[in-house]
Amino acid sequence: VPVPHFGIVLTMEQFHSLSERLTGAGVTFVIEPHIRFAGQPGEQATMFLFDPSGNALEFKAFADDEMLFAT
């Protein structure tokens, strides 16, 4: 996971739509779109890439939005 990075939380629908668009456009990912913690509390879709200025960006979505700040 690139540190530091900027992150944004999307809905699952938005995440999948964006990941398909980025993949279709040939974007190079630092971490490919995938599901972390599948079937567990905190399940999330995530992907990392660099913007044209070299900033690390994380896009993610939670299966359950209530888990966003769960500890």
Predicted model as a PDB file, atoms N, CA, C, CB and O in Angstrom, pLDDT in the B-factor column:
MODEL        1                                                                  
ATOM      1  N   VAL A   1       0.854  -1.180   0.000  1.00 81.00           N  
ATOM      2  CA  VAL A   1       0.000   0.000   0.000  1.00 81.00           C  
ATOM      3  C   VAL A   1       0.896   1.238   0.000  1.00 81.00           C  
ATOM      4  CB  VAL A   1      -0.969   0.001   1.232  1.00 81.00           C  
ATOM      5  O   VAL A   1       1.707   1.422   0.908  1.00 81.00           O  
ATOM      6  N   PRO A   2       0.749   2.080  -1.014  1.00 78.00           N  
ATOM      7  CA  PRO A   2       1.556   3.299  -1.055  1.00 78.00           C  
ATOM      8  C   PRO A   2       1.229   4.240   0.107  1.00 78.00           C  
ATOM      9  CB  PRO A   2       1.343   4.023  -2.381  1.00 78.00           C  
ATOM     10  O   PRO A   2       0.064   4.500   0.408  1.00 78.00           O  
ATOM     11  N   VAL A   3       2.277   4.737   0.747  1.00 81.00           N  
ATOM     12  CA  VAL A   3       2.115   5.686   1.841  1.00 81.00           C  
ATOM     13  C   VAL A   3       2.993   6.894   1.539  1.00 81.00           C  
ATOM     14  CB  VAL A   3       2.485   5.040   3.226  1.00 81.00           C  
ATOM     15  O   VAL A   3       4.170   6.711   1.228  1.00 81.00           O  
ATOM     16  N   PRO A   4       2.486   8.099   1.615  1.00 84.00           N  
ATOM     17  CA  PRO A   4       1.094   8.472   1.889  1.00 84.00           C  
ATOM     18  C   PRO A   4       0.245   8.297   0.628  1.00 84.00           C  
ATOM     19  CB  PRO A   4       1.008   9.937   2.401  1.00 84.00           C  
ATOM     20  O   PRO A   4       0.756   8.140  -0.480  1.00 84.00           O  
ATOM     21  N   HIS A   5      -1.072   8.331   0.844  1.00 91.00           N  
ATOM     22  CA  HIS A   5      -1.989   8.287  -0.289  1.00 91.00           C  
ATOM     23  C   HIS A   5      -3.272   9.026   0.057  1.00 91.00           C  
ATOM     24  CB  HIS A   5      -2.295   6.830  -0.693  1.00 91.00           C  
ATOM     25  O   HIS A   5      -3.592   9.240   1.226  1.00 91.00           O  
ATOM     26  N   PHE A   6      -3.995   9.407  -0.981  1.00 90.00           N  
ATOM     27  CA  PHE A   6      -5.300  10.043  -0.843  1.00 90.00           C  
ATOM     28  C   PHE A   6      -6.329   8.981  -1.175  1.00 90.00           C  
ATOM     29  CB  PHE A   6      -5.447  11.315  -1.774  1.00 90.00           C  
ATOM     30  O   PHE A   6      -6.156   8.225  -2.131  1.00 90.00           O  
ATOM     31  N   GLY A   7      -7.402   8.916  -0.394  1.00 94.00           N  
ATOM     32  CA  GLY A   7      -8.421   7.904  -0.643  1.00 94.00           C  
ATOM     33  C   GLY A   7      -9.808   8.491  -0.748  1.00 94.00           C  
ATOM     34  O   GLY A   7     -10.106   9.545  -0.187  1.00 94.00           O  
ATOM     35  N   ILE A   8     -10.651   7.783  -1.482  1.00 95.00           N  
ATOM     36  CA  ILE A   8     -12.051   8.154  -1.604  1.00 95.00           C  
ATOM     37  C   ILE A   8     -12.881   6.884  -1.494  1.00 95.00           C  
ATOM     38  CB  ILE A   8     -12.330   8.903  -2.949  1.00 95.00           C  
ATOM     39  O   ILE A   8     -12.511   5.833  -2.018  1.00 95.00           O  
ATOM     40  N   VAL A   9     -14.010   7.000  -0.803  1.00 95.00           N  
ATOM     41  CA  VAL A   9     -14.916   5.874  -0.639  1.00 95.00           C  
ATOM     42  C   VAL A   9     -16.101   6.051  -1.580  1.00 95.00           C  
ATOM     43  CB  VAL A   9     -15.390   5.749   0.835  1.00 95.00           C  
ATOM     44  O   VAL A   9     -16.775   7.081  -1.569  1.00 95.00           O  
ATOM     45  N   LEU A  10     -16.338   5.038  -2.383  1.00 97.00           N  
ATOM     46  CA  LEU A  10     -17.433   5.019  -3.340  1.00 97.00           C  
ATOM     47  C   LEU A  10     -18.464   3.980  -2.921  1.00 97.00           C  
ATOM     48  CB  LEU A  10     -16.914   4.728  -4.762  1.00 97.00           C  
ATOM     49  O   LEU A  10     -18.220   3.191  -2.008  1.00 97.00           O  
ATOM     50  N   THR A  11     -19.603   3.977  -3.581  1.00 95.00           N  
ATOM     51  CA  THR A  11     -20.529   2.861  -3.420  1.00 95.00           C  
ATOM     52  C   THR A  11     -19.940   1.683  -4.207  1.00 95.00           C  
ATOM     53  CB  THR A  11     -21.997   3.233  -3.922  1.00 95.00           C  
ATOM     54  O   THR A  11     -19.069   1.879  -5.055  1.00 95.00           O  
ATOM     55  N   MET A  12     -20.407   0.478  -3.931  1.00 94.00           N  
ATOM     56  CA  MET A  12     -19.924  -0.685  -4.677  1.00 94.00           C  
ATOM     57  C   MET A  12     -20.208  -0.524  -6.166  1.00 94.00           C  
ATOM     58  CB  MET A  12     -20.576  -1.977  -4.148  1.00 94.00           C  
ATOM     59  O   MET A  12     -19.368  -0.866  -6.998  1.00 94.00           O  
ATOM     60  N   GLU A  13     -21.375  -0.010  -6.503  1.00 96.00           N  
ATOM     61  CA  GLU A  13     -21.726   0.189  -7.911  1.00 96.00           C  
ATOM     62  C   GLU A  13     -20.759   1.168  -8.572  1.00 96.00           C  
ATOM     63  CB  GLU A  13     -23.175   0.701  -8.041  1.00 96.00           C  
ATOM     64  O   GLU A  13     -20.286   0.922  -9.682  1.00 96.00           O  
ATOM     65  N   GLN A  14     -20.464   2.277  -7.894  1.00 97.00           N  
ATOM     66  CA  GLN A  14     -19.522   3.259  -8.429  1.00 97.00           C  
ATOM     67  C   GLN A  14     -18.122   2.663  -8.567  1.00 97.00           C  
ATOM     68  CB  GLN A  14     -19.479   4.500  -7.531  1.00 97.00           C  
ATOM     69  O   GLN A  14     -17.433   2.895  -9.561  1.00 97.00           O  
ATOM     70  N   PHE A  15     -17.708   1.891  -7.558  1.00 97.00           N  
ATOM     71  CA  PHE A  15     -16.384   1.273  -7.587  1.00 97.00           C  
ATOM     72  C   PHE A  15     -16.235   0.366  -8.803  1.00 97.00           C  
ATOM     73  CB  PHE A  15     -16.135   0.476  -6.301  1.00 97.00           C  
ATOM     74  O   PHE A  15     -15.260   0.468  -9.546  1.00 97.00           O  
ATOM     75  N   HIS A  16     -17.212  -0.526  -9.002  1.00 97.00           N  
ATOM     76  CA  HIS A  16     -17.118  -1.472 -10.114  1.00 97.00           C  
ATOM     77  C   HIS A  16     -17.171  -0.751 -11.456  1.00 97.00           C  
ATOM     78  CB  HIS A  16     -18.242  -2.508 -10.031  1.00 97.00           C  
ATOM     79  O   HIS A  16     -16.463  -1.130 -12.388  1.00 97.00           O  
ATOM     80  N   SER A  17     -17.991   0.271 -11.564  1.00 98.00           N  
ATOM     81  CA  SER A  17     -18.063   1.051 -12.798  1.00 98.00           C  
ATOM     82  C   SER A  17     -16.727   1.728 -13.081  1.00 98.00           C  
ATOM     83  CB  SER A  17     -19.185   2.099 -12.711  1.00 98.00           C  
ATOM     84  O   SER A  17     -16.235   1.680 -14.208  1.00 98.00           O  
ATOM     85  N   LEU A  18     -16.139   2.359 -12.070  1.00 98.00           N  
ATOM     86  CA  LEU A  18     -14.857   3.042 -12.242  1.00 98.00           C  
ATOM     87  C   LEU A  18     -13.745   2.049 -12.564  1.00 98.00           C  
ATOM     88  CB  LEU A  18     -14.502   3.838 -10.981  1.00 98.00           C  
ATOM     89  O   LEU A  18     -12.934   2.298 -13.457  1.00 98.00           O  
ATOM     90  N   SER A  19     -13.697   0.932 -11.852  1.00 97.00           N  
ATOM     91  CA  SER A  19     -12.625  -0.034 -12.107  1.00 97.00           C  
ATOM     92  C   SER A  19     -12.723  -0.588 -13.524  1.00 97.00           C  
ATOM     93  CB  SER A  19     -12.680  -1.184 -11.084  1.00 97.00           C  
ATOM     94  O   SER A  19     -11.695  -0.824 -14.159  1.00 97.00           O  
ATOM     95  N   GLU A  20     -13.927  -0.799 -14.030  1.00 97.00           N  
ATOM     96  CA  GLU A  20     -14.094  -1.266 -15.414  1.00 97.00           C  
ATOM     97  C   GLU A  20     -13.634  -0.201 -16.405  1.00 97.00           C  
ATOM     98  CB  GLU A  20     -15.566  -1.639 -15.685  1.00 97.00           C  
ATOM     99  O   GLU A  20     -12.972  -0.516 -17.393  1.00 97.00           O  
ATOM    100  N   ARG A  21     -13.982   1.055 -16.143  1.00 97.00           N  
ATOM    101  CA  ARG A  21     -13.563   2.147 -17.031  1.00 97.00           C  
ATOM    102  C   ARG A  21     -12.042   2.299 -17.044  1.00 97.00           C  
ATOM    103  CB  ARG A  21     -14.217   3.467 -16.598  1.00 97.00           C  
ATOM    104  O   ARG A  21     -11.441   2.465 -18.106  1.00 97.00           O  
ATOM    105  N   LEU A  22     -11.421   2.243 -15.865  1.00 97.00           N  
ATOM    106  CA  LEU A  22      -9.970   2.389 -15.779  1.00 97.00           C  
ATOM    107  C   LEU A  22      -9.253   1.211 -16.435  1.00 97.00           C  
ATOM    108  CB  LEU A  22      -9.537   2.518 -14.317  1.00 97.00           C  
ATOM    109  O   LEU A  22      -8.267   1.400 -17.149  1.00 97.00           O  
ATOM    110  N   THR A  23      -9.740   0.011 -16.198  1.00 96.00           N  
ATOM    111  CA  THR A  23      -9.151  -1.179 -16.816  1.00 96.00           C  
ATOM    112  C   THR A  23      -9.285  -1.099 -18.334  1.00 96.00           C  
ATOM    113  CB  THR A  23      -9.825  -2.468 -16.282  1.00 96.00           C  
ATOM    114  O   THR A  23      -8.334  -1.383 -19.063  1.00 96.00           O  
ATOM    115  N   GLY A  24     -10.467  -0.713 -18.805  1.00 97.00           N  
ATOM    116  CA  GLY A  24     -10.699  -0.572 -20.239  1.00 97.00           C  
ATOM    117  C   GLY A  24      -9.830   0.478 -20.889  1.00 97.00           C  
ATOM    118  O   GLY A  24      -9.507   0.384 -22.073  1.00 97.00           O  
ATOM    119  N   ALA A  25      -9.449   1.487 -20.110  1.00 96.00           N  
ATOM    120  CA  ALA A  25      -8.606   2.565 -20.627  1.00 96.00           C  
ATOM    121  C   ALA A  25      -7.118   2.215 -20.562  1.00 96.00           C  
ATOM    122  CB  ALA A  25      -8.868   3.847 -19.849  1.00 96.00           C  
ATOM    123  O   ALA A  25      -6.271   2.997 -20.994  1.00 96.00           O  
ATOM    124  N   GLY A  26      -6.807   1.029 -20.016  1.00 96.00           N  
ATOM    125  CA  GLY A  26      -5.415   0.600 -19.947  1.00 96.00           C  
ATOM    126  C   GLY A  26      -4.609   1.222 -18.830  1.00 96.00           C  
ATOM    127  O   GLY A  26      -3.381   1.271 -18.902  1.00 96.00           O  
ATOM    128  N   VAL A  27      -5.289   1.702 -17.787  1.00 95.00           N  
ATOM    129  CA  VAL A  27      -4.600   2.308 -16.644  1.00 95.00           C  
ATOM    130  C   VAL A  27      -3.737   1.251 -15.946  1.00 95.00           C  
ATOM    131  CB  VAL A  27      -5.625   2.929 -15.644  1.00 95.00           C  
ATOM    132  O   VAL A  27      -4.154   0.106 -15.774  1.00 95.00           O  
ATOM    133  N   THR A  28      -2.528   1.658 -15.549  1.00 95.00           N  
ATOM    134  CA  THR A  28      -1.645   0.789 -14.784  1.00 95.00           C  
ATOM    135  C   THR A  28      -1.949   0.973 -13.305  1.00 95.00           C  
ATOM    136  CB  THR A  28      -0.148   1.092 -15.090  1.00 95.00           C  
ATOM    137  O   THR A  28      -1.883   2.087 -12.785  1.00 95.00           O  
ATOM    138  N   PHE A  29      -2.278  -0.110 -12.637  1.00 97.00           N  
ATOM    139  CA  PHE A  29      -2.601  -0.065 -11.211  1.00 97.00           C  
ATOM    140  C   PHE A  29      -1.369  -0.398 -10.378  1.00 97.00           C  
ATOM    141  CB  PHE A  29      -3.749  -1.040 -10.882  1.00 97.00           C  
ATOM    142  O   PHE A  29      -0.541  -1.218 -10.776  1.00 97.00           O  
ATOM    143  N   VAL A  30      -1.255   0.242  -9.223  1.00 95.00           N  
ATOM    144  CA  VAL A  30      -0.249  -0.137  -8.229  1.00 95.00           C  
ATOM    145  C   VAL A  30      -0.749  -1.404  -7.542  1.00 95.00           C  
ATOM    146  CB  VAL A  30       0.011   1.025  -7.183  1.00 95.00           C  
ATOM    147  O   VAL A  30       0.014  -2.345  -7.323  1.00 95.00           O  
ATOM    148  N   ILE A  31      -2.032  -1.418  -7.206  1.00 96.00           N  
ATOM    149  CA  ILE A  31      -2.724  -2.600  -6.675  1.00 96.00           C  
ATOM    150  C   ILE A  31      -4.005  -2.746  -7.479  1.00 96.00           C  
ATOM    151  CB  ILE A  31      -3.023  -2.471  -5.115  1.00 96.00           C  
ATOM    152  O   ILE A  31      -4.866  -1.867  -7.452  1.00 96.00           O  
ATOM    153  N   GLU A  32      -4.128  -3.855  -8.192  1.00 97.00           N  
ATOM    154  CA  GLU A  32      -5.291  -4.124  -9.045  1.00 97.00           C  
ATOM    155  C   GLU A  32      -6.586  -4.115  -8.230  1.00 97.00           C  
ATOM    156  CB  GLU A  32      -5.128  -5.477  -9.762  1.00 97.00           C  
ATOM    157  O   GLU A  32      -6.564  -4.411  -7.036  1.00 97.00           O  
ATOM    158  N   PRO A  33      -7.710  -3.779  -8.865  1.00 97.00           N  
ATOM    159  CA  PRO A  33      -9.003  -3.844  -8.170  1.00 97.00           C  
ATOM    160  C   PRO A  33      -9.253  -5.260  -7.649  1.00 97.00           C  
ATOM    161  CB  PRO A  33     -10.155  -3.408  -9.115  1.00 97.00           C  
ATOM    162  O   PRO A  33      -9.136  -6.237  -8.388  1.00 97.00           O  
ATOM    163  N   HIS A  34      -9.594  -5.350  -6.378  1.00 97.00           N  
ATOM    164  CA  HIS A  34      -9.882  -6.646  -5.756  1.00 97.00           C  
ATOM    165  C   HIS A  34     -10.699  -6.451  -4.484  1.00 97.00           C  
ATOM    166  CB  HIS A  34      -8.572  -7.405  -5.440  1.00 97.00           C  
ATOM    167  O   HIS A  34     -10.893  -5.325  -4.025  1.00 97.00           O  
ATOM    168  N   ILE A  35     -11.173  -7.556  -3.920  1.00 96.00           N  
ATOM    169  CA  ILE A  35     -11.938  -7.544  -2.668  1.00 96.00           C  
ATOM    170  C   ILE A  35     -11.027  -7.987  -1.534  1.00 96.00           C  
ATOM    171  CB  ILE A  35     -13.196  -8.469  -2.762  1.00 96.00           C  
ATOM    172  O   ILE A  35     -10.388  -9.037  -1.605  1.00 96.00           O  
ATOM    173  N   ARG A  36     -10.978  -7.178  -0.495  1.00 92.00           N  
ATOM    174  CA  ARG A  36     -10.226  -7.524   0.724  1.00 92.00           C  
ATOM    175  C   ARG A  36     -11.211  -7.976   1.795  1.00 92.00           C  
ATOM    176  CB  ARG A  36      -9.372  -6.307   1.235  1.00 92.00           C  
ATOM    177  O   ARG A  36     -12.338  -7.484   1.866  1.00 92.00           O  
ATOM    178  N   PHE A  37     -10.784  -8.895   2.607  1.00 90.00           N  
ATOM    179  CA  PHE A  37     -11.570  -9.377   3.753  1.00 90.00           C  
ATOM    180  C   PHE A  37     -12.925  -9.937   3.330  1.00 90.00           C  
ATOM    181  CB  PHE A  37     -11.777  -8.250   4.756  1.00 90.00           C  
ATOM    182  O   PHE A  37     -13.927  -9.724   4.012  1.00 90.00           O  
ATOM    183  N   ALA A  38     -12.957 -10.651   2.211  1.00 91.00           N  
ATOM    184  CA  ALA A  38     -14.215 -11.205   1.694  1.00 91.00           C  
ATOM    185  C   ALA A  38     -14.927 -12.043   2.755  1.00 91.00           C  
ATOM    186  CB  ALA A  38     -13.950 -12.059   0.443  1.00 91.00           C  
ATOM    187  O   ALA A  38     -14.334 -12.919   3.384  1.00 91.00           O  
ATOM    188  N   GLY A  39     -16.215 -11.748   2.934  1.00 88.00           N  
ATOM    189  CA  GLY A  39     -17.037 -12.488   3.888  1.00 88.00           C  
ATOM    190  C   GLY A  39     -16.777 -12.155   5.344  1.00 88.00           C  
ATOM    191  O   GLY A  39     -17.338 -12.794   6.233  1.00 88.00           O  
ATOM    192  N   GLN A  40     -15.931 -11.159   5.603  1.00 87.00           N  
ATOM    193  CA  GLN A  40     -15.597 -10.772   6.972  1.00 87.00           C  
ATOM    194  C   GLN A  40     -16.074  -9.346   7.239  1.00 87.00           C  
ATOM    195  CB  GLN A  40     -14.072 -10.891   7.220  1.00 87.00           C  
ATOM    196  O   GLN A  40     -16.356  -8.590   6.309  1.00 87.00           O  
ATOM    197  N   PRO A  41     -16.160  -8.985   8.535  1.00 84.00           N  
ATOM    198  CA  PRO A  41     -16.459  -7.583   8.826  1.00 84.00           C  
ATOM    199  C   PRO A  41     -15.380  -6.709   8.171  1.00 84.00           C  
ATOM    200  CB  PRO A  41     -16.529  -7.328  10.378  1.00 84.00           C  
ATOM    201  O   PRO A  41     -14.197  -7.048   8.211  1.00 84.00           O  
ATOM    202  N   GLY A  42     -15.779  -5.613   7.585  1.00 85.00           N  
ATOM    203  CA  GLY A  42     -14.823  -4.739   6.915  1.00 85.00           C  
ATOM    204  C   GLY A  42     -14.560  -5.109   5.471  1.00 85.00           C  
ATOM    205  O   GLY A  42     -13.662  -4.546   4.845  1.00 85.00           O  
ATOM    206  N   GLU A  43     -15.342  -6.063   4.916  1.00 90.00           N  
ATOM    207  CA  GLU A  43     -15.158  -6.438   3.509  1.00 90.00           C  
ATOM    208  C   GLU A  43     -15.186  -5.185   2.639  1.00 90.00           C  
ATOM    209  CB  GLU A  43     -16.257  -7.444   3.051  1.00 90.00           C  
ATOM    210  O   GLU A  43     -16.073  -4.342   2.772  1.00 90.00           O  
ATOM    211  N   GLN A  44     -14.196  -5.076   1.744  1.00 93.00           N  
ATOM    212  CA  GLN A  44     -14.096  -3.880   0.914  1.00 93.00           C  
ATOM    213  C   GLN A  44     -13.466  -4.186  -0.433  1.00 93.00           C  
ATOM    214  CB  GLN A  44     -13.293  -2.809   1.627  1.00 93.00           C  
ATOM    215  O   GLN A  44     -12.623  -5.073  -0.565  1.00 93.00           O  
ATOM    216  N   ALA A  45     -13.894  -3.436  -1.415  1.00 97.00           N  
ATOM    217  CA  ALA A  45     -13.249  -3.443  -2.722  1.00 97.00           C  
ATOM    218  C   ALA A  45     -12.232  -2.312  -2.697  1.00 97.00           C  
ATOM    219  CB  ALA A  45     -14.293  -3.276  -3.908  1.00 97.00           C  
ATOM    220  O   ALA A  45     -12.511  -1.243  -2.154  1.00 97.00           O  
ATOM    221  N   THR A  46     -11.061  -2.532  -3.274  1.00 96.00           N  
ATOM    222  CA  THR A  46     -10.029  -1.507  -3.251  1.00 96.00           C  
ATOM    223  C   THR A  46      -9.152  -1.580  -4.492  1.00 96.00           C  
ATOM    224  CB  THR A  46      -9.177  -1.643  -1.998  1.00 96.00           C  
ATOM    225  O   THR A  46      -9.002  -2.642  -5.098  1.00 96.00           O  
ATOM    226  N   MET A  47      -8.580  -0.452  -4.860  1.00 97.00           N  
ATOM    227  CA  MET A  47      -7.594  -0.375  -5.937  1.00 97.00           C  
ATOM    228  C   MET A  47      -6.745   0.868  -5.705  1.00 97.00           C  
ATOM    229  CB  MET A  47      -8.283  -0.335  -7.350  1.00 97.00           C  
ATOM    230  O   MET A  47      -7.214   1.862  -5.150  1.00 97.00           O  
ATOM    231  N   PHE A  48      -5.492   0.797  -6.135  1.00 97.00           N  
ATOM    232  CA  PHE A  48      -4.554   1.912  -6.010  1.00 97.00           C  
ATOM    233  C   PHE A  48      -3.941   2.208  -7.366  1.00 97.00           C  
ATOM    234  CB  PHE A  48      -3.449   1.599  -4.969  1.00 97.00           C  
ATOM    235  O   PHE A  48      -3.647   1.300  -8.143  1.00 97.00           O  
ATOM    236  N   LEU A  49      -3.751   3.495  -7.639  1.00 96.00           N  
ATOM    237  CA  LEU A  49      -3.056   3.923  -8.845  1.00 96.00           C  
ATOM    238  C   LEU A  49      -2.389   5.262  -8.567  1.00 96.00           C  
ATOM    239  CB  LEU A  49      -4.032   4.024 -10.057  1.00 96.00           C  
ATOM    240  O   LEU A  49      -2.656   5.905  -7.552  1.00 96.00           O  
ATOM    241  N   PHE A  50      -1.521   5.669  -9.480  1.00 95.00           N  
ATOM    242  CA  PHE A  50      -0.885   6.983  -9.373  1.00 95.00           C  
ATOM    243  C   PHE A  50      -1.529   7.926 -10.375  1.00 95.00           C  
ATOM    244  CB  PHE A  50       0.651   6.888  -9.613  1.00 95.00           C  
ATOM    245  O   PHE A  50      -1.809   7.532 -11.507  1.00 95.00           O  
ATOM    246  N   ASP A  51      -1.767   9.174  -9.966  1.00 94.00           N  
ATOM    247  CA  ASP A  51      -2.266  10.182 -10.905  1.00 94.00           C  
ATOM    248  C   ASP A  51      -1.090  10.686 -11.744  1.00 94.00           C  
ATOM    249  CB  ASP A  51      -2.969  11.370 -10.148  1.00 94.00           C  
ATOM    250  O   ASP A  51       0.055  10.322 -11.475  1.00 94.00           O  
ATOM    251  N   PRO A  52      -1.352  11.509 -12.745  1.00 93.00           N  
ATOM    252  CA  PRO A  52      -0.255  11.980 -13.617  1.00 93.00           C  
ATOM    253  C   PRO A  52       0.861  12.735 -12.889  1.00 93.00           C  
ATOM    254  CB  PRO A  52      -0.819  12.871 -14.682  1.00 93.00           C  
ATOM    255  O   PRO A  52       1.972  12.843 -13.408  1.00 93.00           O  
ATOM    256  N   SER A  53       0.578  13.254 -11.701  1.00 95.00           N  
ATOM    257  CA  SER A  53       1.609  13.967 -10.927  1.00 95.00           C  
ATOM    258  C   SER A  53       2.354  13.058  -9.969  1.00 95.00           C  
ATOM    259  CB  SER A  53       0.983  15.103 -10.149  1.00 95.00           C  
ATOM    260  O   SER A  53       3.235  13.514  -9.240  1.00 95.00           O  
ATOM    261  N   GLY A  54       2.008  11.762  -9.962  1.00 94.00           N  
ATOM    262  CA  GLY A  54       2.702  10.815  -9.097  1.00 94.00           C  
ATOM    263  C   GLY A  54       2.092  10.636  -7.729  1.00 94.00           C  
ATOM    264  O   GLY A  54       2.685   9.979  -6.872  1.00 94.00           O  
ATOM    265  N   ASN A  55       0.911  11.208  -7.499  1.00 95.00           N  
ATOM    266  CA  ASN A  55       0.237  11.034  -6.214  1.00 95.00           C  
ATOM    267  C   ASN A  55      -0.460   9.681  -6.176  1.00 95.00           C  
ATOM    268  CB  ASN A  55      -0.778  12.175  -5.966  1.00 95.00           C  
ATOM    269  O   ASN A  55      -1.120   9.290  -7.139  1.00 95.00           O  
ATOM    270  N   ALA A  56      -0.315   8.964  -5.062  1.00 95.00           N  
ATOM    271  CA  ALA A  56      -0.976   7.671  -4.897  1.00 95.00           C  
ATOM    272  C   ALA A  56      -2.442   7.902  -4.531  1.00 95.00           C  
ATOM    273  CB  ALA A  56      -0.262   6.811  -3.808  1.00 95.00           C  
ATOM    274  O   ALA A  56      -2.758   8.678  -3.630  1.00 95.00           O  
ATOM    275  N   LEU A  57      -3.323   7.215  -5.247  1.00 97.00           N  
ATOM    276  CA  LEU A  57      -4.763   7.331  -5.032  1.00 97.00           C  
ATOM    277  C   LEU A  57      -5.347   5.965  -4.697  1.00 97.00           C  
ATOM    278  CB  LEU A  57      -5.458   7.927  -6.275  1.00 97.00           C  
ATOM    279  O   LEU A  57      -5.028   4.969  -5.345  1.00 97.00           O  
ATOM    280  N   GLU A  58      -6.203   5.926  -3.684  1.00 97.00           N  
ATOM    281  CA  GLU A  58      -6.931   4.704  -3.353  1.00 97.00           C  
ATOM    282  C   GLU A  58      -8.417   4.957  -3.565  1.00 97.00           C  
ATOM    283  CB  GLU A  58      -6.643   4.250  -1.886  1.00 97.00           C  
ATOM    284  O   GLU A  58      -8.965   5.963  -3.112  1.00 97.00           O  
ATOM    285  N   PHE A  59      -9.049   4.035  -4.254  1.00 97.00           N  
ATOM    286  CA  PHE A  59     -10.507   4.037  -4.417  1.00 97.00           C  
ATOM    287  C   PHE A  59     -11.000   2.785  -3.735  1.00 97.00           C  
ATOM    288  CB  PHE A  59     -10.949   4.088  -5.943  1.00 97.00           C  
ATOM    289  O   PHE A  59     -10.477   1.696  -3.968  1.00 97.00           O  
ATOM    290  N   LYS A  60     -12.022   2.935  -2.878  1.00 96.00           N  
ATOM    291  CA  LYS A  60     -12.538   1.763  -2.190  1.00 96.00           C  
ATOM    292  C   LYS A  60     -14.031   1.880  -1.997  1.00 96.00           C  
ATOM    293  CB  LYS A  60     -11.845   1.576  -0.849  1.00 96.00           C  
ATOM    294  O   LYS A  60     -14.613   2.956  -2.134  1.00 96.00           O  
ATOM    295  N   ALA A  61     -14.643   0.748  -1.675  1.00 96.00           N  
ATOM    296  CA  ALA A  61     -16.070   0.677  -1.373  1.00 96.00           C  
ATOM    297  C   ALA A  61     -16.270  -0.454  -0.371  1.00 96.00           C  
ATOM    298  CB  ALA A  61     -16.929   0.450  -2.675  1.00 96.00           C  
ATOM    299  O   ALA A  61     -15.582  -1.474  -0.423  1.00 96.00           O  
ATOM    300  N   PHE A  62     -17.200  -0.265   0.524  1.00 93.00           N  
ATOM    301  CA  PHE A  62     -17.473  -1.269   1.556  1.00 93.00           C  
ATOM    302  C   PHE A  62     -18.744  -2.027   1.248  1.00 93.00           C  
ATOM    303  CB  PHE A  62     -17.577  -0.615   2.932  1.00 93.00           C  
ATOM    304  O   PHE A  62     -19.721  -1.458   0.760  1.00 93.00           O  
ATOM    305  N   ALA A  63     -18.724  -3.326   1.539  1.00 85.00           N  
ATOM    306  CA  ALA A  63     -19.924  -4.143   1.393  1.00 85.00           C  
ATOM    307  C   ALA A  63     -21.000  -3.621   2.350  1.00 85.00           C  
ATOM    308  CB  ALA A  63     -19.613  -5.649   1.671  1.00 85.00           C  
ATOM    309  O   ALA A  63     -22.188  -3.632   2.028  1.00 85.00           O  
ATOM    310  N   ASP A  64     -20.567  -3.163   3.533  1.00 81.00           N  
ATOM    311  CA  ASP A  64     -21.471  -2.600   4.543  1.00 81.00           C  
ATOM    312  C   ASP A  64     -20.898  -1.249   4.943  1.00 81.00           C  
ATOM    313  CB  ASP A  64     -21.629  -3.560   5.799  1.00 81.00           C  
ATOM    314  O   ASP A  64     -19.856  -1.183   5.595  1.00 81.00           O  
ATOM    315  N   ASP A  65     -21.569  -0.177   4.560  1.00 80.00           N  
ATOM    316  CA  ASP A  65     -21.056   1.177   4.839  1.00 80.00           C  
ATOM    317  C   ASP A  65     -20.836   1.434   6.329  1.00 80.00           C  
ATOM    318  CB  ASP A  65     -22.018   2.218   4.289  1.00 80.00           C  
ATOM    319  O   ASP A  65     -20.052   2.311   6.691  1.00 80.00           O  
ATOM    320  N   GLU A  66     -21.505   0.692   7.188  1.00 77.00           N  
ATOM    321  CA  GLU A  66     -21.339   0.856   8.631  1.00 77.00           C  
ATOM    322  C   GLU A  66     -19.919   0.482   9.077  1.00 77.00           C  
ATOM    323  CB  GLU A  66     -22.368  -0.001   9.382  1.00 77.00           C  
ATOM    324  O   GLU A  66     -19.498   0.853  10.173  1.00 77.00           O  
ATOM    325  N   MET A  67     -19.186  -0.242   8.240  1.00 74.00           N  
ATOM    326  CA  MET A  67     -17.835  -0.699   8.584  1.00 74.00           C  
ATOM    327  C   MET A  67     -16.768   0.355   8.275  1.00 74.00           C  
ATOM    328  CB  MET A  67     -17.516  -1.986   7.832  1.00 74.00           C  
ATOM    329  O   MET A  67     -15.592   0.150   8.578  1.00 74.00           O  
ATOM    330  N   LEU A  68     -17.160   1.458   7.685  1.00 77.00           N  
ATOM    331  CA  LEU A  68     -16.188   2.472   7.251  1.00 77.00           C  
ATOM    332  C   LEU A  68     -15.236   2.877   8.367  1.00 77.00           C  
ATOM    333  CB  LEU A  68     -16.912   3.702   6.736  1.00 77.00           C  
ATOM    334  O   LEU A  68     -14.028   2.934   8.137  1.00 77.00           O  
ATOM    335  N   PHE A  69     -15.724   3.152   9.541  1.00 75.00           N  
ATOM    336  CA  PHE A  69     -14.861   3.585  10.645  1.00 75.00           C  
ATOM    337  C   PHE A  69     -14.841   2.575  11.788  1.00 75.00           C  
ATOM    338  CB  PHE A  69     -15.318   4.939  11.167  1.00 75.00           C  
ATOM    339  O   PHE A  69     -14.481   2.911  12.916  1.00 75.00           O  
ATOM    340  N   ALA A  70     -15.228   1.343  11.490  1.00 70.00           N  
ATOM    341  CA  ALA A  70     -15.227   0.305  12.535  1.00 70.00           C  
ATOM    342  C   ALA A  70     -13.796  -0.010  12.944  1.00 70.00           C  
ATOM    343  CB  ALA A  70     -15.945  -0.986  12.041  1.00 70.00           C  
ATOM    344  O   ALA A  70     -12.876   0.048  12.128  1.00 70.00           O  
ATOM    345  N   THR A  71     -13.623  -0.343  14.217  1.00 61.00           N  
ATOM    346  CA  THR A  71     -12.289  -0.703  14.710  1.00 61.00           C  
ATOM    347  C   THR A  71     -12.282  -2.137  15.173  1.00 61.00           C  
ATOM    348  CB  THR A  71     -11.849   0.225  15.853  1.00 61.00           C  
ATOM    349  O   THR A  71     -11.251  -2.635  15.625  1.00 61.00           O  
TER     350      THR A  71                                                      
ENDMDL                                                                          
END                                                                             
